[in-house]
Amino acid sequence: MSTVRESLDELCVDTIRTLAIDAVQKANSGHPGLPLGAAPMAYVLWSRHLKHNPRDPLWPDRDRFVLSAGHGCMLWYCLLHLTGYDLSMDDLKSFRQWGSRTPGHPEYRVTPGIEATTGPLGQGTANAVGMAMAERYRAGRFNRPGQEIVNHRTFAIVSDGDLMEGVSGEAGSLAGHLGLGKLTYLYDSNHVSLDGPTSMTFTEDVGRRYEAYGWQVLRVEDGNTNLDAIDHALHEAESDPSRPSLIIVRTTIGYGSPHKAGTSEAHGSPLGEEEVVATKKALGWEHEEPFYVPADALEHFRTAIARGKEHQSDWQERFDAWARSNPDLADEWRRSSSGEPPAGWDADLPSWKAGEKEATRAAAGKALNAIAKKVPWVLGGDADLSVSTSTKLKDEADFDGRTGGGRNIHFGVREHAMAGIANGMAYHGGVRPFVATFFCFSDYMRPSVRIAALSELPVVFVWTHDSIGLGEDGPTHQPVEHLASLRAMPGFTVIRPADPNEAVEAWRVAIEHREGPVGLVLSRQKLPVIDASKLAGPAGLAKGAYVLAESTGGAPRLILIASGSEVALALEARQKLESESIPTRVVSMPSWELFEKQDRKYRDEVLPPAVAARLSIEAGSILGWARWVGDRGASIGLERFGASAPGEIVLKELGFNVENVVARAKALL
């Protein structure tokens, strides 16, 4: 390498470093240590390897980049600004401020070029695995001999903290098993966490662990200054198509800071004005002005624009030729990229007749299979529970991480990574992921579910065994607080269908709901089919709540509101109440969130303000039901854990029986 090239590279690295510490200092908040230490690896990746176009951040065949260590996000923001994305210097100066496009951790949909919301450590590692899986699936689906339109890589910068988190181990294990050769982690191994040196808690040989997972492990001993070694390692990673690669880059957190480098003091607080000056001096930075970008450095960074346009132009030419040769696939590409289902996608959805019984998990599984035949970008799997969750796509092969073939993903008993991977697939785009496990184990998935809601990702979470009605497995497996917990999450839509036909409608709503995640909460036990010839049909589910059975003999004096398996109980209780000349309406309320979206007129039609005698019935926590039953209403629910016994016995003993419902209802009159 020439001295000029080396000098320019060093200047560019230090430009990233100084911009980052200036932004953190101006905000008086943030994490300067990671950008100082990881700037060299990020610079080499972005300037020599990453295929991207700053002028079109959503170009489909770009490489994906994830900063799993999201606390160091100023590193990412600097790269975006310097390489020419729509992120201004003023944006950098507004770091962590109200309304800023540079929030305290990266947020998808907020900042152009940000591929994933990260911050909770470990999430980005799983997201990157999901992105790599989505790339493989779309490559297998769309590429044709001599016509390759999907061919990109996924890179992530991960930290010590990321690799301590259990979710990263789950994700890494699955990635190695699948042989995701287009996935590369750059491990910022600085041996420091927030509380001090990692030697206090984290002394394993990470490289050997990842080798055991099936990864290629490479090492860069000097990640502070040896750019060529980083470059060589990335080339070596890219040359192995059979395994994901972990590049362990030994760095110094807070590199250049005379008094804080290599210590936890550089991790989560600004360096301080005097230390910023001292750090710039130690780096040989000659410019006193904050946020200074040398012209030579900016010119070099901005060559990414021309390279990106060339990459995309070449791809577009190949894509157009492919589209002319494969018009049907081209239409599928367009639809899968937008999320728009094909015409007639719901034509063959199953239905059930009155008198039949079916668990909603089984009914939903049949609906899913019917949808998958018409919507080929629907794919997913479960946490080793497909027999129980009924989510196996019966006519499809198992997913192959090398070829991209197959649509059944075996995640193994890895619920947390499963959810994070599904998020990564959704971030990537072009696929509609679903994942499944028992509802009680949604607790293992919750951090990723929350990120899905925050990022408005169209992931479908299928949770079965939804209540104490599952029976003998007992309280360890019987959800109680879970519905209330998920309903409290902004941007998350919960649907708990009452019978097999509502379960089908739930999947219809989920497919059409393309902005934000949906949770389908399904029964283990068989439920009776509601007679749509005598009562309202299941299409009302799309509005969240609807009048299922109207009172007879006049306006209702009493309203019973229920979801899921308890709707059948409400209908039985209504018969008893009506026989005693108490006009009673039954409202099926499978989704609070969908009902909240309806206008006031419709909500008042379903739950007339004049009818104060309202009783909710749901085999879960009563938290939140007061909103719907009002001050004069009441709720039948659970304020304790369940018990191990046959499901019908547990339900009866805990108050979910006709006698108790009728008695509680009468007490309201």
Buried (B, 14 or more C-beta within 10 A) or exposed (E): EEEEEEEBBBBBBBBBBBBBBBBBBBBEBBBBBBBBBBBBBBBBBBBEBBBBBBBEBEBBBBBBBBBBBBBBBBBBBBBBBBBBBBBEEEBBBBBBBEEBBBBBBBBBEEBBBBBBBBBBBBBBBBBBBBBBBBBBBBBBBBBEEEBBBBBBBBBBBBBBBBBBBEBBBBBBBBBBEBBBBBBBBBBBBBBBBEEEBBEEEBEEEBBEBBBEBBBBBBBBEBBBEBBEBBBBBBEBBBEBEEBBBBBBBBBBBBBBBEBBBBBBBBBBBBBBEEBBBBBBEBBEBEEEEBBBBBEBBBEBBBEBBEBBBEBBEEBBEBBEEBBEEBEEBBEBBEBBBEBEBEEEBBEEBBBBEBEBBBBBBBBBBBBBBBBBBBBBBBBBBBBBBBEBBBBBBEEBEEBBBBEBBBBBBBBBEBBBBBBBBBBBBBBBBBBBBBBBBBBBBBBBBBBBBBBBBBBBBBBBBBBBBBBBBBBEBBBEBBBBBBBBBBBEBEBBBBBBBBBBBBBBBBBBBBBBBBEBBBBBBBBBBBBBBBBBEEBBBBEBBBBBBBBBBBBEEEEBBBBBBBBBBBBBBBBBBBEBBBEEEBBBBBBBBBBBBBBEEBEEEBBEEBBBEEBBBBBBBBBBBBBBBEEBBBEEBBBBBBEEEBBEBEBEEBBBEBBBBBEBBBEBBBEBE
